[in-house]
Every structure is written in C-alpha cells, then in structure tokens.
Amino acid sequence: MLRTHAVHVITKNDTLEGGNIPDTQITAQMKVLNDDYAKTGLSFNLINTTRTRNASWFDNLGMDSYVVISPLVTSAHRRTV
C-alpha cells in the first residue's frame, strides 16, 4: 500500500541550527521509513515539501527543528502552516 505524504518544516531562519533541514535529510528519512516498513507492505512517497520560516513558532515548539510528515490525498486536503 502506497502512502502519499508531504513534509512541512518550520524553521527559525535559513541555517541548519535554525531548523532548516536540507532536502537530502528529508529524503534520507523517507528511505528509513520505507526500509523499516518494507516487511509490512507499506511504502511512503514524498510528493511535496513546504517550508515556513517563523522564529516565534519555532521558539515556542521547544525543539531544535520541527517537521510534520502528513498524508496528502489530493490538493483539496493540502494545508499550510
């Protein structure tokens, strides 16, 4: 079963320390998910990555970075942060 997903990244600024995770890291994490779930028949397909730079949101999360991987069924279901 193929699951289509989008990744939403909230950053403080354009630096790695500010949560700006490179696309290569997101792609690598999707590979980890696919490798880990391969035996279950599930697979994950990344179709979109959005980025929101908002220092206030980032600081209030209490994390080094914030990434949401959410199912994306159709463009009608797409939400922005």
Secondary structure, 3 states (H helix, E strand, C coil): CEEEEEEEEEECCCCCCCCCCCHHHHHHHHHHHHHHHHHHCCEEEEEEEEEEECHHHHHHHCCCCEEEEEECCCHHHCCCC
